[in-house]
């Protein structure tokens, strides 16, 4: 069986006008490579729209830009600053917990390894990989629901969970695509390859797609 033409698929998606701006965390990374700010912006972005994330991040970092500075801000004030991000009270508590751990175990610096990042409160694999990519320019594969769904729908991987998808991509996806794979597939998933009714009639990679799990399309 011939290998899946991932280079051509990604080239075609990249050349398609998706009419989406870069994610809020990516835009922040383009302005500042501060891993601490990127880490907290990633945390805020979970279950939250990009516009809300960008505004909440700006309000948060007006209160402080270092672990020590934010740890001195009362939790209720952090929660008020980041509202209305999803689970804002829980995230305010996580910000304090992260700041405490960074100061206690890492001299106030964000770890630059996947293993180190995963020890921080509230930090999962998606966030850890994104911090490596955007904050440290290191190799990482950020897998969210779009990446998991589309990679399987295309037939490039066959996995059941996002973590399984990350492991499969690490084994098969050429390293040159790792950093921007998430950003590309998120935009593609939001504009063309929708979860329930993808635009297969206008898809630039329809000829290569296995259409796994697709029951209705336009």
DAUR-V465709 format. One line per field, one symbol per residue. psi: psi as a letter, one per 20 degrees, with the letter a starting at -180 (. if undefined). A space follows every 50 residues. Layout:
BEGIN
psi=???
END
This chain:
BEGIN
psi=pqqpmhggghggghipoilprqqggghghhhpkohghgghhgghipkqqg ggggghgghgihhqjqggghhipqhhhgghhiplqplhgghghhgggggg hghhijkjqpqkqggghiiqpjoahggghhggghhilrpqoooahggggh hgghjhrnrhqhhhgghghhhhpphiighjgggghggghhhgmqghmqmh hjpikhhipikpiohpr.
END
